[in-house]
Amino acid sequence: MFKRLAAALCVAVMASAMSGPATAQTDDANAFPPQPSTIAPPSLVAPATTVAQSTTGQSTVAQRAQAGRPITSAAVGESQLIERANAWTIGLAAGLPEGTFLPFAAQIARNLNDGNDLRVLPIVTPGATDNVRDLLYLRGVDVAITHTDVFEHFRTVEKINNIERRIHYITGLYVSEIHLVVRPEIKTVQDLAGKKVGFHLQGSGSTVTAPIVFQRLGVKVEPVFISNAAALERMKSGEIAAIIHNGGKPNNLIARLKNDGNFRLMEIPFDKFDEFYVPSVMSHEDYPNLIKKGEKVETIAVPAVLAVYNWPRTSDRFRRVSRFVDYMFDRFERFKGPGYNPLWKDINLAAQVPGWSRYWVAEEKLKQLQVRAASAAQTKVDEQLARQQAARAAPGDSAAQERLFQQFLEWSKNQARR
């Protein structure tokens, strides 16, 4: 009898636990207009699991281990470490290793990371279109690198309402050249009609750009959605006639190609693409494996942008992104130093991105930097004039002149700090 009562009691306790209220974590990232995030800051999130209680009412790690339950960081008294590790973490949706997005994201992380005060985590993704979806729908993604022509895709193909108002940009980045690599028997773009062409993986920037390119050129091809690294191998056997690949020159995938199939880069005329793209030229210096010395290949390029969801002030994600913007703008000059991609030197933080709206936090930060730069320009010292004035003040005494000049420089620096 006792055993039956005990068994019944265990069943009742388990049923009660299983039927208890379940807490669903929600994320309003895909709401429009933007809604405050319902995800509490790390400091407010309670542990999801309860801890086994001892006879004195106190939790013990030993009891948890004996019961076969996981020993969490919170259970061993590391809650503060958890909070510090998560408080200022930014998820940056990037791209694939063979593209340009991921290396750029890694360099952003290297420049901006500042211990627990800011930690940027680059995320491997298929690329441009998936990154926009992730900004809208995926928890943990705060910033993303994408291409400016994705809006055309989300307006006409995969329709998302009010995409221009929901996704904004922090800054423009480099331009990403469109590489049309073809087999040797392909002499003109029209030769690709009806043939298989690698469009890269679904969700990548190429899957947006390639349909636009062939539609504007009036050539109907058979798209193949596989990795362009794999597509290049299939080109050797003739299974695939060409690939379209987006990436800032020199792109690693194209530059490292062992061109034993006599592939070449084909020109894409700019006159049909002025709405979304900019003209660009590739040379032997960019791709000695595909372009002969002294020759050039004209193509088009699509600008890349650092995109962000249009978070309102009331969102916890807003505070993270705001700090990211501060670091990005304050440390931007570091990107132009050694160890970073030379393309950073061509990026202008103040440049406008046609068809896009700048995130208002970035706009305010840009204005602050412009005011600071203007103030510095006004207080810039004319050293030659200052030395002439020092010579007049202490004629014939070079030591006194140098002392007066240095005092003036120090005074000028103090004025600039005010």
Secondary structure, DSSP 8 states (H G I E B T S, - for coil): -HHHHHHHHHHHHHHHHHTS--------TT-SS-----S--GGG---SS---B-TTS-B-HHHHHHTT----TGGGT-HHHHHHHHHTEEEEE---TTSSHHHHHHHHHHHH--GGG-EEEEE--S-HHHHHHHHHH-TT--EEEEETTHHHHHHHTS--TTHHHHEEEEEEEEEEEEEEEE-TT--SGGGGTTSEEE--STTSTHHHHHHHHHHHHT---EEE-S-HHHHHHHHHHTS--EEEEEE-SS-HHHHT---TT--EE----GGG-TTT-EEEEEETTT-TTTS-TT-EEEEEEEEEEEEEE---TTSHHHHHHHHHHHHHHHTGGGGGSTTS-GGGGG--TT---TT--B-HHHHHHHHHHHHHHHHHHHT---HHHHHHHHHHHSTT-HHHHHHHHHHHHHHHHHHHH-
